[in-house]
Amino acid sequence: MRIVAAVIVAMLGPVAAPPALAQGRMFQYEASQRQRMATETCLKKEETMHGAWCVKNCQPDFKLDLNVRPPMCIATKPDARYVPPQQWQPPEKPKGPPVKGA
């Protein structure tokens, strides 16, 4: 019985994948946001004020939808590409012995 169940799951696996995942594209993504303090304002060109939150503007070919929670960036073109933000990388340390007198 377990073998039959495993065969059925293996056969239906690729069929069950959503079309968006199969294409490798993202048609929407969650907009970055931060809570602003009472004395803070949002960055003028880079963020939009939404209540007590500052929501980062969407990438090109995406529009910001503030009517949903959390705010989403939705593609306006079928070939829109989402580029994830770069993570900060600390600089590499020198691999040699420490230099004396420096």
N, CA, C and O atoms as a MOPAC input file, in Angstrom:
PM7 MOZYME 1SCF
protein

 N      0.81400 1    -1.18600 1     0.00000 1
 C      0.00000 1     0.00000 1     0.00000 1
 C      0.86400 1     1.25800 1     0.00000 1
 O      0.54700 1     2.23100 1    -0.68500 1
 N      1.94900 1     1.23900 1     0.76500 1
 C      2.83900 1     2.40000 1     0.81100 1
 C      3.50900 1     2.63400 1    -0.53500 1
 O      3.72900 1     3.77800 1    -0.93100 1
 N      3.82800 1     1.57200 1    -1.22800 1
 C      4.47500 1     1.71000 1    -2.53800 1
 C      3.53100 1     2.37400 1    -3.52300 1
 O      3.94900 1     3.22900 1    -4.30400 1
 N      2.27100 1     1.99300 1    -3.49600 1
 C      1.28200 1     2.59100 1    -4.39400 1
 C      1.13700 1     4.07500 1    -4.08900 1
 O      1.07400 1     4.88900 1    -5.01000 1
 N      1.08400 1     4.43900 1    -2.81400 1
 C      0.96800 1     5.84900 1    -2.42800 1
 C      2.20800 1     6.63300 1    -2.87400 1
 O      2.08700 1     7.76400 1    -3.34600 1
 N      3.38400 1     6.04700 1    -2.73000 1
 C      4.61300 1     6.72700 1    -3.14500 1
 C      4.64300 1     6.94400 1    -4.65300 1
 O      5.09300 1     7.99100 1    -5.11800 1
 N      4.16900 1     5.96800 1    -5.41800 1
 C      4.13600 1     6.09900 1    -6.87600 1
 C      3.16200 1     7.19900 1    -7.28600 1
 O      3.46200 1     7.97800 1    -8.19100 1
 N      2.00000 1     7.27600 1    -6.63700 1
 C      1.02000 1     8.31500 1    -6.96500 1
 C      1.57500 1     9.69800 1    -6.64300 1
 O      1.42100 1    10.62200 1    -7.44100 1
 N      2.21600 1     9.85400 1    -5.49300 1
 C      2.80800 1    11.14500 1    -5.12200 1
 C      3.90400 1    11.52100 1    -6.10900 1
 O      3.99700 1    12.68500 1    -6.49800 1
 N      4.72300 1    10.58700 1    -6.51700 1
 C      5.80100 1    10.86900 1    -7.47000 1
 C      5.24900 1    11.29700 1    -8.82100 1
 O      5.83000 1    12.15600 1    -9.48400 1
 N      4.13700 1    10.70700 1    -9.23300 1
 C      3.55400 1    11.05000 1   -10.52700 1
 C      2.85900 1    12.40700 1   -10.49300 1
 O      2.88100 1    13.13000 1   -11.48900 1
 N      2.24500 1    12.76700 1    -9.37200 1
 C      1.50900 1    14.01700 1    -9.27100 1
 C      2.37500 1    15.18500 1    -8.81600 1
 O      1.91900 1    16.32800 1    -8.87000 1
 N      3.58800 1    14.94800 1    -8.37700 1
 C      4.46700 1    16.01300 1    -7.88700 1
 C      4.64300 1    17.16100 1    -8.86300 1
 O      4.36800 1    18.30300 1    -8.49500 1
 N      5.09300 1    16.91600 1   -10.10400 1
 C      5.27600 1    18.02300 1   -11.04400 1
 C      3.96800 1    18.68900 1   -11.45300 1
 O      3.96600 1    19.87700 1   -11.77800 1
 N      2.87500 1    17.97200 1   -11.44600 1
 C      1.58400 1    18.54400 1   -11.82600 1
 C      1.09000 1    19.49500 1   -10.74500 1
 O      0.41800 1    20.48000 1   -11.05200 1
 N      1.41300 1    19.21600 1    -9.48700 1
 C      0.91600 1    20.02000 1    -8.37500 1
 C      1.66500 1    21.33400 1    -8.22000 1
 O      1.20200 1    22.20800 1    -7.48700 1
 N      2.80300 1    21.51000 1    -8.88100 1
 C      3.56600 1    22.75600 1    -8.75500 1
 C      2.80800 1    23.90200 1    -9.40800 1
 O      2.31900 1    23.75300 1   -10.52700 1
 N      2.70000 1    25.05700 1    -8.72400 1
 C      2.00200 1    26.19700 1    -9.31400 1
 C      2.72600 1    26.69300 1   -10.56400 1
 O      3.94800 1    26.57400 1   -10.65200 1
 N      1.99500 1    27.24600 1   -11.53000 1
 C      2.62900 1    27.72100 1   -12.76400 1
 C      3.67600 1    28.80400 1   -12.52200 1
 O      4.67800 1    28.85700 1   -13.23600 1
 N      3.46300 1    29.67000 1   -11.52600 1
 C      4.42500 1    30.74600 1   -11.27700 1
 C      5.77800 1    30.18300 1   -10.86000 1
 O      6.81800 1    30.71400 1   -11.25000 1
 N      5.77400 1    29.11500 1   -10.07300 1
 C      7.04000 1    28.51400 1    -9.65900 1
 C      7.72000 1    27.81800 1   -10.83000 1
 O      8.94700 1    27.82100 1   -10.92300 1
 N      6.95300 1    27.23600 1   -11.70400 1
 C      7.52600 1    26.53300 1   -12.84000 1
 C      8.20600 1    27.49700 1   -13.81000 1
 O      9.17800 1    27.11900 1   -14.46500 1
 N      7.72200 1    28.71900 1   -13.91600 1
 C      8.30000 1    29.69200 1   -14.83100 1
 C      9.53300 1    30.36500 1   -14.24700 1
 O     10.33400 1    30.92500 1   -14.99600 1
 N      9.70700 1    30.32600 1   -12.93400 1
 C     10.86600 1    30.94500 1   -12.32000 1
 C     10.73700 1    32.45600 1   -12.18900 1
 O     11.74300 1    33.13400 1   -11.97600 1
 N      9.54000 1    33.00200 1   -12.30900 1
 C      9.32300 1    34.44100 1   -12.18700 1
 C      8.44800 1    34.71200 1   -10.97500 1
 O      7.66500 1    33.86400 1   -10.54500 1
 N      8.59900 1    35.91200 1   -10.43700 1
 C      7.73400 1    36.33900 1    -9.34400 1
 C      6.82400 1    37.43500 1    -9.87100 1
 O      7.30700 1    38.42800 1   -10.41500 1
 N      5.51900 1    37.27000 1    -9.71900 1
 C      4.58000 1    38.26500 1   -10.19300 1
 C      4.16600 1    39.22300 1    -9.09100 1
 O      3.51000 1    40.22800 1    -9.36400 1
 N      4.53300 1    38.93400 1    -7.86100 1
 C      4.31900 1    39.86500 1    -6.75900 1
 C      5.29500 1    39.52700 1    -5.64300 1
 O      5.75200 1    38.39200 1    -5.51200 1
 N      5.60100 1    40.54100 1    -4.84400 1
 C      6.45700 1    40.32400 1    -3.68800 1
 C      6.05800 1    41.31100 1    -2.60200 1
 O      5.45200 1    42.34700 1    -2.87700 1
 N      6.40300 1    40.97600 1    -1.37200 1
 C      6.06000 1    41.82800 1    -0.23800 1
 C      7.00600 1    43.02000 1    -0.19300 1
 O      8.22600 1    42.86500 1    -0.24200 1
 N      6.42800 1    44.20700 1    -0.09800 1
 C      7.23700 1    45.42800 1    -0.04500 1
 C      7.91600 1    45.53800 1     1.31900 1
 O      7.34000 1    45.16500 1     2.34100 1
 N      9.14100 1    46.05200 1     1.32300 1
 C      9.85900 1    46.26600 1     2.57400 1
 C      9.21800 1    47.43100 1     3.31000 1
 O      8.81900 1    48.42200 1     2.69800 1
 N      9.12400 1    47.30500 1     4.61400 1
 C      8.52800 1    48.38700 1     5.39100 1
 C      9.20200 1    48.46800 1     6.74200 1
 O      9.80200 1    47.50700 1     7.22400 1
 N      9.08500 1    49.65000 1     7.34500 1
 C      9.62200 1    49.84900 1     8.68900 1
 C      8.66500 1    50.76100 1     9.43400 1
 O      7.99100 1    51.60000 1     8.83600 1
 N      8.61400 1    50.58800 1    10.73900 1
 C      7.73700 1    51.43700 1    11.53500 1
 C      8.49000 1    52.71200 1    11.85600 1
 O      9.62700 1    52.67300 1    12.32500 1
 N      7.84900 1    53.84000 1    11.60100 1
 C      8.51400 1    55.11300 1    11.86800 1
 C      8.16300 1    55.57400 1    13.27200 1
 O      7.08300 1    55.28500 1    13.78700 1
 N      9.08800 1    56.28900 1    13.87500 1
 C      8.86300 1    56.82700 1    15.21200 1
 C      8.12600 1    58.16100 1    15.09000 1
 O      7.96000 1    58.67600 1    13.98500 1
 N      7.68800 1    58.71500 1    16.20000 1
 C      6.87100 1    59.93200 1    16.19200 1
 C      7.59600 1    61.11900 1    15.56400 1
 O      6.96200 1    61.96500 1    14.93400 1
 N      8.89300 1    61.19000 1    15.72400 1
 C      9.63300 1    62.34000 1    15.20700 1
 C     10.25900 1    62.08600 1    13.83200 1
 O     10.86300 1    62.99000 1    13.25400 1
 N     10.12100 1    60.87600 1    13.30900 1
 C     10.72300 1    60.52600 1    12.02900 1
 C      9.76100 1    60.78000 1    10.87400 1
 O      8.54300 1    60.82400 1    11.04900 1
 N     10.33600 1    60.94100 1     9.70500 1
 C      9.54800 1    60.97000 1     8.47800 1
 C     10.12900 1    59.93200 1     7.53500 1
 O     11.23700 1    59.43500 1     7.74100 1
 N      9.37100 1    59.61400 1     6.50200 1
 C      9.84700 1    58.64500 1     5.51400 1
 C     10.81200 1    59.33900 1     4.55200 1
 O     10.74900 1    60.55500 1     4.37200 1
 N     11.69500 1    58.56600 1     3.94400 1
 C     12.60400 1    59.11400 1     2.94600 1
 C     11.77600 1    59.58300 1     1.75300 1
 O     10.91400 1    58.85000 1     1.26900 1
 N     12.03300 1    60.79600 1     1.28000 1
 C     11.15300 1    61.43000 1     0.28900 1
 C     11.02500 1    60.64700 1    -1.00600 1
 O      9.90500 1    60.43200 1    -1.47100 1
 N     12.11400 1    60.21800 1    -1.60000 1
 C     12.05500 1    59.56900 1    -2.90700 1
 C     11.99800 1    58.05300 1    -2.82600 1
 O     11.59400 1    57.40300 1    -3.79000 1
 N     12.38800 1    57.48200 1    -1.70900 1
 C     12.53400 1    56.03300 1    -1.61800 1
 C     11.40800 1    55.33300 1    -0.86400 1
 O     11.26800 1    54.11500 1    -0.96900 1
 N     10.59800 1    56.08300 1    -0.10200 1
 C      9.56700 1    55.45300 1     0.72000 1
 C      8.24200 1    56.21100 1     0.61200 1
 O      8.20600 1    57.40000 1     0.29500 1
 N      7.16600 1    55.48800 1     0.88500 1
 C      5.82500 1    56.05300 1     0.90900 1
 C      5.27300 1    55.90400 1     2.31700 1
 O      5.40600 1    54.84400 1     2.92700 1
 N      4.64900 1    56.96700 1     2.84200 1
 C      4.08700 1    56.91200 1     4.17900 1
 C      2.73400 1    56.20100 1     4.11600 1
 O      1.87900 1    56.53800 1     3.29700 1
 N      2.55700 1    55.21600 1     4.99200 1
 C      1.30900 1    54.44900 1     5.06200 1
 C      0.97600 1    54.26200 1     6.53300 1
 O      1.41200 1    53.29100 1     7.15100 1
 N      0.20800 1    55.18400 1     7.09700 1
 C     -0.09400 1    55.14100 1     8.52300 1
 C      1.17100 1    55.35700 1     9.33800 1
 O      1.87900 1    56.34400 1     9.14200 1
 N      1.45500 1    54.44500 1    10.24400 1
 C      2.65500 1    54.54100 1    11.07600 1
 C      3.84700 1    53.84600 1    10.43700 1
 O      4.86700 1    53.64400 1    11.09500 1
 N      3.73400 1    53.47900 1     9.16700 1
 C      4.77000 1    52.71800 1     8.48800 1
 C      5.34600 1    53.50100 1     7.31500 1
 O      4.64800 1    54.30300 1     6.69500 1
 N      6.60000 1    53.27000 1     7.01900 1
 C      7.24500 1    53.74500 1     5.79900 1
 C      7.44700 1    52.51600 1     4.91800 1
 O      8.12900 1    51.56800 1     5.30600 1
 N      6.85100 1    52.54000 1     3.73500 1
 C      6.91400 1    51.40300 1     2.81800 1
 C      7.84500 1    51.76100 1     1.67300 1
 O      7.67900 1    52.79500 1     1.02600 1
 N      8.83000 1    50.90000 1     1.42500 1
 C      9.79500 1    51.16300 1     0.36100 1
 C      9.12200 1    51.03000 1    -1.00300 1
 O      8.31100 1    50.12700 1    -1.21300 1
 N      9.45500 1    51.92400 1    -1.92500 1
 C      8.88300 1    51.88400 1    -3.27100 1
 C      9.28700 1    50.60300 1    -3.98700 1
 O     10.32200 1    50.00400 1    -3.69500 1
 N      8.45000 1    50.20000 1    -4.92600 1
 C      8.67400 1    48.96200 1    -5.66100 1
 C      9.73100 1    49.13100 1    -6.74300 1
 O     10.07200 1    50.25000 1    -7.12600 1
 N     10.23600 1    48.02300 1    -7.22300 1
 C     11.19900 1    48.01600 1    -8.32000 1
 C     10.49800 1    48.35800 1    -9.62800 1
 O      9.26900 1    48.32800 1    -9.69200 1
 N     11.26600 1    48.68700 1   -10.68200 1
 C     10.64400 1    48.99700 1   -11.97000 1
 C      9.76400 1    47.83800 1   -12.44600 1
 O     10.06200 1    46.67400 1   -12.17900 1
 N      8.68600 1    48.16400 1   -13.14800 1
 C      7.70200 1    47.20800 1   -13.67800 1
 C      6.82500 1    46.59000 1   -12.59600 1
 O      6.13800 1    45.60300 1   -12.86300 1
 N      6.82800 1    47.14100 1   -11.37800 1
 C      5.95000 1    46.70900 1   -10.30200 1
 C      5.23400 1    47.93500 1    -9.74700 1
 O      5.79200 1    49.03200 1    -9.74600 1
 N      3.99700 1    47.75600 1    -9.27400 1
 C      3.26500 1    48.85700 1    -8.64400 1
 C      2.95200 1    48.48300 1    -7.20700 1
 O      2.74600 1    47.31300 1    -6.88700 1
 N      2.91800 1    49.48700 1    -6.35000 1
 C      2.68900 1    49.27800 1    -4.92500 1
 C      1.19300 1    49.21900 1    -4.64300 1
 O      0.45100 1    50.11800 1    -5.03800 1
 N      0.75000 1    48.17400 1    -3.96900 1
 C     -0.64200 1    48.02700 1    -3.57100 1
 C     -0.71100 1    48.14200 1    -2.05200 1
 O     -0.30700 1    47.22500 1    -1.33800 1
 N     -1.22500 1    49.27000 1    -1.55800 1
 C     -1.33000 1    49.50300 1    -0.12000 1
 C     -2.65700 1    49.03000 1     0.45100 1
 O     -2.86600 1    49.12500 1     1.66100 1
 N     -3.55900 1    48.52200 1    -0.38200 1
 C     -4.86800 1    48.08600 1     0.07300 1
 C     -4.85600 1    46.69000 1     0.67000 1
 O     -5.86100 1    46.26600 1     1.24000 1
 N     -3.75700 1    45.96600 1     0.55800 1
 C     -3.64000 1    44.63700 1     1.13800 1
 C     -2.65000 1    44.69000 1     2.29100 1
 O     -1.82900 1    45.60200 1     2.39200 1
 N     -2.75200 1    43.68400 1     3.16100 1
 C     -1.82700 1    43.63400 1     4.27300 1
 C     -1.03800 1    42.37300 1     4.22100 1
 O     -1.67500 1    41.32100 1     4.17700 1
 N      0.22500 1    42.33700 1     4.22000 1
 C      1.15200 1    43.45800 1     4.14200 1
 C      1.15200 1    44.06000 1     2.74300 1
 O      0.69800 1    43.41300 1     1.79900 1
 N      1.65300 1    45.29300 1     2.58700 1
 C      1.69300 1    45.91000 1     1.25900 1
 C      2.47400 1    45.03600 1     0.27500 1
 O      3.51100 1    44.46600 1     0.61600 1
 N      1.95600 1    44.94200 1    -0.94900 1
 C      2.55900 1    44.07900 1    -1.96500 1
 C      2.95000 1    44.89900 1    -3.18500 1
 O      2.31400 1    45.90500 1    -3.49900 1
 N      3.99300 1    44.46500 1    -3.86600 1
 C      4.38500 1    45.01100 1    -5.15600 1
 C      3.92400 1    44.00900 1    -6.20600 1
 O      4.30900 1    42.84000 1    -6.17300 1
 N      3.09700 1    44.47400 1    -7.13800 1
 C      2.48400 1    43.60500 1    -8.13100 1
 C      3.02700 1    43.96000 1    -9.50300 1
 O      3.13400 1    45.13800 1    -9.84400 1
 N      3.36900 1    42.95900 1   -10.28700 1
 C      3.94300 1    43.16200 1   -11.62100 1
 C      2.93600 1    43.84000 1   -12.53500 1
 O      1.74900 1    43.51500 1   -12.51500 1
 N      3.42200 1    44.79700 1   -13.34700 1
 C      2.57700 1    45.47000 1   -14.33400 1
 C      2.82800 1    44.94100 1   -15.73400 1
 O      2.05600 1    45.21800 1   -16.65100 1
 N      3.90300 1    44.18100 1   -15.90700 1
 C      4.24400 1    43.57900 1   -17.19500 1
 C      4.47300 1    42.09000 1   -16.99200 1
 O      4.91600 1    41.68000 1   -15.91900 1
 N      4.18100 1    41.27200 1   -18.00000 1
 C      4.38800 1    39.82600 1   -17.82600 1
 C      5.86100 1    39.42700 1   -17.71800 1
 O      6.17100 1    38.35600 1   -17.19600 1
 N      6.76300 1    40.26700 1   -18.20100 1
 C      8.18600 1    39.92600 1   -18.13700 1
 C      8.91000 1    40.68900 1   -17.02500 1
 O     10.13100 1    40.83100 1   -17.07900 1
 N      8.18300 1    41.18000 1   -16.02200 1
 C      8.80000 1    41.90800 1   -14.91200 1
 C      9.70000 1    40.97400 1   -14.11500 1
 O      9.34700 1    39.82100 1   -13.86700 1
 N     10.84900 1    41.47200 1   -13.71900 1
 C     11.82500 1    40.67600 1   -12.95600 1
 C     12.05700 1    41.31000 1   -11.59200 1
 O     12.27400 1    42.51700 1   -11.49000 1
 N     12.01000 1    40.49800 1   -10.55300 1
 C     12.31400 1    40.93900 1    -9.19500 1
 C     13.77000 1    40.60900 1    -8.89900 1
 O     14.20000 1    39.46500 1    -9.04400 1
 N     14.51900 1    41.61400 1    -8.48600 1
 C     15.92200 1    41.42300 1    -8.11600 1
 C     16.00700 1    41.59800 1    -6.60300 1
 O     15.79100 1    42.70300 1    -6.10500 1
 N     16.31500 1    40.53600 1    -5.86000 1
 C     16.38500 1    40.66100 1    -4.40100 1
 C     17.46800 1    41.65600 1    -3.98800 1
 O     18.49400 1    41.76900 1    -4.65700 1
 N     17.24300 1    42.37600 1    -2.88900 1
 C     18.25100 1    43.33200 1    -2.43100 1
 C     19.53800 1    42.61500 1    -2.02600 1
 O     19.51300 1    41.47400 1    -1.56400 1
 N     20.65200 1    43.30400 1    -2.20800 1
 C     21.95300 1    42.73900 1    -1.86300 1
 C     22.12900 1    42.72300 1    -0.35100 1
 O     21.77300 1    43.68400 1     0.33100 1
 N     22.67200 1    41.64300 1     0.16400 1
 C     22.97700 1    41.55000 1     1.58600 1
 C     24.35300 1    42.14900 1     1.83400 1
 O     25.26400 1    41.97300 1     1.02500 1
 N     24.50700 1    42.85900 1     2.95000 1
 C     25.79400 1    43.44800 1     3.28600 1
 C     26.77100 1    42.34300 1     3.65300 1
 O     26.45600 1    41.46200 1     4.45300 1
 N     27.94700 1    42.39900 1     3.06900 1
 C     28.99700 1    41.42900 1     3.34600 1
 C     30.14900 1    42.14500 1     4.04400 1
 O     30.62900 1    43.15900 1     3.53800 1
 N     30.60400 1    41.64700 1     5.18900 1
 C     31.75200 1    42.29100 1     5.84500 1
 C     33.00200 1    42.10800 1     4.98800 1
 O     33.12400 1    41.11400 1     4.27200 1
 N     33.93900 1    43.07200 1     5.05900 1
 C     35.16200 1    42.91800 1     4.26800 1
 C     35.97700 1    41.72400 1     4.74800 1
 O     35.95500 1    41.37000 1     5.92700 1
 N     36.69200 1    41.11400 1     3.81700 1
 C     37.51400 1    39.95900 1     4.17300 1
 C     38.73200 1    40.40300 1     4.96400 1
 O     39.30800 1    41.46000 1     4.70800 1
 N     39.11000 1    39.58100 1     5.92400 1
 C     40.29100 1    39.88200 1     6.73100 1
 C     41.52500 1    39.39000 1     5.98100 1
 O     41.46000 1    38.38600 1     5.27200 1
 N     42.64600 1    40.08700 1     6.13100 1
 C     43.87400 1    39.59900 1     5.49200 1
 C     44.23900 1    38.22000 1     6.04100 1
 O     44.01500 1    37.94000 1     7.21900 1
 N     44.80000 1    37.35900 1     5.18700 1
 C     45.07300 1    35.98500 1     5.58400 1
 C     46.47500 1    35.78000 1     6.15000 1
 O     46.77100 1    34.71900 1     6.70000 1
 N     47.31400 1    36.75500 1     6.02500 1
 C     48.67600 1    36.61900 1     6.53400 1
 C     48.77300 1    36.94900 1     8.00500 1
 O     47.77300 1    37.30700 1     8.62800 1
 N     49.98600 1    36.83300 1     8.58100 1
 C     50.16500 1    37.17900 1     9.98800 1
 C     50.01800 1    38.68800 1    10.15900 1
 O     50.21600 1    39.43900 1     9.20400 1
 N     49.67500 1    39.13600 1    11.35600 1
 C     49.51200 1    40.58100 1    11.58200 1
 C     50.83400 1    41.31600 1    11.38300 1
 O     51.89800 1    40.79000 1    11.70700 1
 N     50.76300 1    42.51400 1    10.85600 1
 C     51.94100 1    43.32900 1    10.58900 1
 C     52.24900 1    44.14600 1    11.83600 1
 O     51.38800 1    44.85700 1    12.35500 1
 N     53.50600 1    44.03300 1    12.31600 1
 C     53.88800 1    44.76700 1    13.51400 1
 C     54.31600 1    46.18100 1    13.14000 1
 O     54.89900 1    46.41400 1    12.08100 1
 N     54.01200 1    47.11900 1    14.03500 1
 C     54.42600 1    48.49300 1    13.82100 1
 C     53.43600 1    49.28300 1    12.97200 1
 O     53.70300 1    50.43900 1    12.64300 1
 N     52.34000 1    48.70900 1    12.62200 1
 C     51.36900 1    49.43300 1    11.79300 1
 C     50.26000 1    49.99200 1    12.61000 1
 O     49.35700 1    50.63100 1    12.06900 1

